[in-house]
């Protein structure tokens, strides 16, 4: 009887240990708000045009990025098989529905990328931590497209691979502070100010606001002649 109980105890211990080892960070669902700050040799007026807030909203199989600044706002809503781009500026607004291929081309154009094959990021982990938005983050350096990007990430949650930016697809966590190059020697620093974890994000978060007309890229080209 003692041997049987000992065997059961050992089996339970192995099962518990295996479960603990198998557990990894949860997929993140919720909203992250970032402050955008420009660094470099720019005038205050030039900085003001690029500074603002970035809000990332992650749902079930869909995510949204929204940049708001002095010139207006730009929103991307990305589904598994399509995407929406919503522009709102100076009292005018429009929504453009795109295929995933068209969305990738728009992203590359915005990042001024001409590579037909996306480079594979090289990640180097750094023994350094920093508290960002109340979360203890680890540091990494990412070599991507000829640039070195410093990133602080929180490894308590992860993003599904299809929701990660190309440069962060090997980062096992939430990037909460990082920079992107701007101009010849400047950069935009993205620093998370709030992280809201949610069990579910409402579907209306990923809908085109009422009153905004939706069209395709072909319809937009035809309208512009």
Secondary structure by P-SEA (a helix, b strand, c coil): caaaaaaaaaaaaaaaaaaaaaccccccbbbbbbbbbbbccccaaaaaacbbbbbbbbccccbbbbbbccccbbbbbbccccbbbbbbcccccbbbbbcaaaaaaaaaaaacccccbbbbbbbbbccbbbbccccbbbbbbbbcccbbbbbbbbccccccccccccccccccccccccccccccbbbbbbbbcbbbbbcccccccccccccbbbbcaaaaaaaac
